[in-house]
Amino acid sequence: MKQVPFIAVEGPIGVGKTSLARKIATQFNFHLLEEIVEENPFLGKFYDDIEAWSFQTEMFFLCNRYKQLEDIENNYLNQELPVVADYHIMKNMIFAKRTLSRHQYDKYEKIYHILVKDMAHPNLLIYLDASLETLLKRIDQRGRSVEEKIQASYLEQLRTDYQDYIEHFEQQHPDIPVIRVNGDQLDFIKRQSDLEIIFEQIKCGLFKGVQTK
């Protein structure tokens, strides 16, 4: 059976996931799936008081991402139309583990696994990372009001969580190529040559079946 290209771009807040996903969609003529962020009614409250609003925030994201991916599977992947998303649903577990209490996390994990059990998953993952300084700069430049109160300590912890989770992902899914992009070294926004490097890695990782790191 033909494998329909399905790329997911992941990484911590502010690293450039959506910007890269849009460029990939244009270059390879893929459908673009962008996650719902600012529409989350709990997000502003979450950054004010993470402990009080984490469960509501994470459940909203999980349900909306599930619905988005269900629609993508039915309307694109099942029709053999390629897709690039600016997130992987696994990110829900990264954030939930950091923000939820043990009791809340146990409930959340059960719901997560029920929802994703039969869901289509990307066959190529692009992992973007960058220094804390770069992330804070980019968050400030894009000026999202809901992100104004993100603390540097939270963002640094999130970077570590992503690094750990990607290592685990590679061990658990050796059949899914992972492309690692250092956002401090490659500026795919300002330098076309850097973007072309990523495009070549995608061609190798997805279209030739060669794992690229």
N, C-alpha and C positions, 0 to 999 in steps of 0.2 A: 504493500500500500504506500502511495506517495506521501512523503512527509511535507506538510504545509509549513513554510517558514513562520515561526512565531518567536520574536525576539522580545526580551524584557530588559530594560535598563534599570539598574538599582544603585543605591548608595545613600549616604546620609543627606540630611536636609541641606539644600543650597549647593549641591555639588554639580548641578547642571543636567539632571536626568531628562527633563522635558525638552531642553534645548537640543540635546543630542538625539533624542527620539524623533523630534521633528525633522532634523537633518537626515536621519536614516530613512524616514518615511518618504522624503522628497527624492533622495538619491536612488532608492530601490523600488519606488512606487508601491509602498506598503500602506495599508490602512493604519492610521495613528490612533492609539487609545491613550487618552490622558486621564489620570486619576482625578477624582473629586477631592479638592482640598478646602478651599475657602468656603464651600457650601456647607461644610460641617458646622452646625450651629453651636457645638460644644467646644470648638477648638480654641476660641479666645479665652473662655473660662478655664480651659485646660492649662494654658500657659500661665494663668494667674494662680491656679491652685491644682497642681497635677494630681495630688492624692484624691481630692474631692471629685474631680471630673474625668478621671482616666477611663473608667469602665464605659461611661456613656460615649466618650470620644472614640474609643477603640471599637465598640460595637457598631457605631455609625459607619466607620470606615470599612469594617469587615462586611457588613450587609451591602453597602454600595459597591464595593469592589467585586463581591460575589455576583451581584446583578449585572455589572458591567461585563465581567468575563463570561457570564452565561450568554449574554447578548452577542458578544464577540464570537463565541463558539458557534452559535446557531446561525448567525448572519454572515460570517466571514470564513472561519476555519472549516466549517462543514461544506462550504462552497469552494474550498481550496483557494481562498484569497489570503495572501500573507498579511501578517499583522506585526506591528512594533508597539510595545506598551512602555510607558515611562515609569512602570513599577512591576514588581512581582508580588503576588499575594502573600508570599512568605514574610514580607515585611511586617505584616500584622503581628506575627509571633515575636519579632524583634522588639517592637514597641511595647507590646503587651507584657513581655517578660520584664522589661525595664520599669514600667509604670504601674502595673496592677499588683494588688496584694496577693498573697499566696492563694487565698480562698477564691478571689476573683479570677485569678489566672487559671486555676483548675477548671472552673466553669467555662471560661473563655476557650481554653484549649480543646475541650470536648466539642463545643459548637464549631470551632474552626475545622477540626478534622472531619466532622460530619459534612460540612459544606464543600470542602475541597476534595473529598474522596474520589469523585468521578469527574472532576473538572479537568479541562485541557490545560496542560502546563507548557510554558515556553521550551523550545528546543535549543535555545541559545541565550545565555545570560551575559550581559555586559555590566561589570561592577566598576563603578566610578568611586574614587576616593580622593581626598585632598586634605591638606593640613587644616587645623582649626582656624588659623588666620585667614586662609582662603575662603573657607565656608562662611565665616562671619562677614567677610567683605561682600561676598555674593548675596547673602541674605539681606544685608543693608542696601545693596544696590537695587534689588528688585522691589523693595519697599512694601511688602505685604504687611498690612496692619496687624494681622493675627500672629505674626512672627516677631513683633517688636520686643516681646518680653522673653524670648528664648534666652536662657542663661548659657554662658559659655561652658560651664561645667556639665550641663545636660547634653550639650552638643558633643562634647569630647567623650562622654560616656557612650553616646550613641555611635560614634565612630568606632569605638572599641567593640561594641556589640555587633556592629556590621562585620567587622573583620573576623570576629569569632564565628559568626553565623555562616559567612561565606566559606570559611575553612570547613565547617561541618557540612555545608551544602555540597562541596566538591567531593567529600568523602562518601556522602550518601547517594550522590547522583553522578557517578563517573562517566555516564553516557551523555551528559549535557555539557557541551563546551562552555567554558567561562573565560571571557576576555576581561582582563584587569587593566584599567586605565588610571594612571596617576595624574590627577587634575592639576598638580603643581608643575608637572613636566610637560604635559600636552595641553595646549590651549586650543581646543577645537572650535571655539567661538571666534577667536581673532586670527588664527593661522590655518589657512586652508590645507597646508602641507600636513599639519597635525591631524586634521580631520580625515585626510586621505589615508593616513596610517591606520586609523580605526576602520575605515571602509575596507581596506585590504584584509584586516584581521577578521572582519565579518564574513567576507567572501571565503576565507579559508575555514573558519569555524562552522559556518552554516552550510555553504554550498558545496564544499569539498569534504566535509565531515572530519576536518582536522582540528583537534583541540588546541586552542590558542590561549596563552597565559601571559 
